[in-house]
Amino acid sequence: MKRFENKIVVVTGGAKGIGARIAERFRNEGARVEIIDKLEGEWYVGDLADKKVLEDFASYVIKRHGRVDILVNNALPLMKGIDDCSWEEFLYAQKVGVAAPFYLSKLFKDNFSDGSSIINISSSRDRMSQPQTESYTAAKGGIAALTHALAMSLAQKVRVNSISPGWIDTIAYDVLEEDKIQQPVGRIGNPDDIASMVLFLCSEEAGFITGENIVIDGGMTRQMIYHGDNGWKLYKQHGRD
């Protein structure tokens, strides 16, 4: 028997990158996976910022399966900064990154099976930032906080946890040695690093974990950076020396 045999798993933003790998790993473990993404493909196509799309998708999943065992809120919000992000764009990022995870959790609330899980994909940007990333960073901070609130509201039935990935290579990035220095583990992350934690948190082995945010960043957010340390030099234009 595979770990997630016949479990009903919903993955938002599952068409590519981390989401696609999460979906694939669940399928390999016997789960039946439903994906929603705005990219065209063989899944439910729709914009997570649209309330009606969320309602129709939730109805589709429940009509087809009758229950949800695992919900993975992974869809990527828009990243734009204070200089060029409009009011509408900022709100769009929050709809995709925070409102949609909340509303899907609400729509599925009465159909979650006992012992089910919600996994929210946040980011290490929920605690650190680059310039001009306000829309994305606000959304990721929001979903991290939403996690522990949902864990309390859905206590005794649904465990709710979040993961904050660091630098994850989803596009076969040409990694430089300087890039590796930035990671205490000596490498850039990959989608399997995140997918493995998602599956663990949804398993019986993690049955005593809820309301947590787990950082998977190779130790990057723990490394103090000073001029001259580990090959780093101050570069005034925020570039890489």
Disulfide bonds with the S-S distance in Angstrom:
none
